[in-house]
Amino acid sequence: MATNNYNNKLEAWRGNSKDLTIIVYDSSDNLFDLTGYTGNFYMQKFPIRTSDPIDVSITQTSNDPSNGAILFNLTQNNLDISVGDYAFEVIIDDASVNKHTVIRDRFQIKKSLF
């Protein structure tokens, strides 16, 4: 899988919901066929400490494997976490438990007025 230098920073309001579509490309910049893969989304308060728990952990809501797309629905409950910066990571794995990190960056939870 290709590693491109894109700004993948995300943000959301605390306690709101957010849908994320992640598109995965191979090392030749072609859409990666995700048939047989499952996507998982994780968030952990930044700075990361190995002793700290994962704050958000969800499995894909749906996918479009031939188009390299994975959809995650972050619910109000998922995002009802402390305001601040988090690291997020999307990992795909197949039936034989091969794991690949496809994206990792920062996710900012902003304070809502409500």
URWO-V249034 format. One record per helix or strand. SS is the DSSP state (h for helix, s for strand). FROM is the first residue (numbers start at 1). TO is the last residue. If there is no record, write none. Layout:
BEGIN
ss	from	to
SS	FROM	TO
SS	FROM	TO
END
This chain:
BEGIN
ss	from	to
s	10	13
s	18	23
s	25	25
s	31	31
s	37	45
s	56	59
s	62	64
h	65	67
s	69	74
s	84	94
s	99	110
END
